[in-house]
């Protein structure tokens, strides 16, 4: 009879010969909002390539001035963090010059070029 590669378990649901381990530990729940917020996406526009990251309301802790409308982005307001991916002095310089935008200000900014 061929050998089975399945782990052997006893009636209690744990591995035989082990003291619990990974079979008895609860799996932590995945926070989708937190997972999505840290990923930057690339956007191309007539004025260059931009990296855009979503800042959730939960993570927004400081006050910023939006360059699109020159009003404050208050703590607890979801917004975007934007930096140039095609900066003249490289990606590090573009990241150092990142700006916080209202979501609507950033999306309406591209309509100026049409």
VENTA-V257848 format. One record per residue. N is the residue number from 1. SS is DSSP state (@ for helix, = for strand, . for the rest). PSI is psi in whole degrees, 0 to 359 (none if undefined). OMEGA is omega as a letter, one per 30 degrees, with the letter a starting at -180 (none if undefined). Layout:
BEGIN
n = [N/N]
ss = [SS/SS]
psi = [PSI/PSI]
omega = [OMEGA/OMEGA]
END
This chain:
BEGIN
n = [1/2/3/4/5/6/7/8/9/10/11/12/13/14/15/16/17/18/19/20/21/22/23/24/25/26/27/28/29/30/31/32/33/34/35/36/37/38/39/40/41/42/43/44/45/46/47/48/49/50/51/52/53/54/55/56/57/58/59/60/61/62/63/64/65/66/67/68/69/70/71/72/73/74/75/76/77/78/79/80/81/82/83/84/85/86/87/88/89/90/91/92/93/94/95/96/97/98/99/100/101/102/103/104/105/106/107/108/109/110/111/112/113/114]
ss = [././././././././=/./././././=/./././././@/@/@/././././././././@/@/@/@/@/@/././=/=/=/=/=/=/././=/=/=/=/=/=/=/=/././././././././=/=/././././././=/=/./././././=/=/=/=/=/=/././././././@/@/@/@/@/@/././=/=/=/./@/@/@/@/@/@/@/@/@/@/@/.]
psi = [136/153/139/134/8/145/142/131/147/187/333/353/0/163/145/134/3/162/62/264/210/346/338/349/138/145/126/145/139/127/101/324/318/322/321/331/334/357/124/142/154/133/137/139/169/337/12/185/138/144/130/126/135/130/116/162/326/326/348/106/348/169/134/162/124/127/343/320/357/30/166/143/107/157/140/5/126/139/187/145/124/136/158/131/345/45/146/325/16/173/326/321/323/320/324/335/27/152/153/125/147/147/316/324/320/317/326/344/325/343/345/336/354/none]
omega = [a/a/l/l/l/l/l/l/l/a/a/l/l/l/l/l/l/a/l/l/a/a/a/a/l/l/a/a/a/l/a/l/l/a/a/a/a/a/l/l/a/l/l/l/l/l/l/l/a/l/a/l/l/l/a/a/a/a/a/a/a/l/l/l/l/l/a/a/l/l/a/l/a/l/a/l/l/a/a/l/a/l/a/l/a/a/a/a/l/a/a/l/l/l/l/l/a/a/l/a/l/a/a/l/a/a/l/l/a/a/l/a/a/none]
END
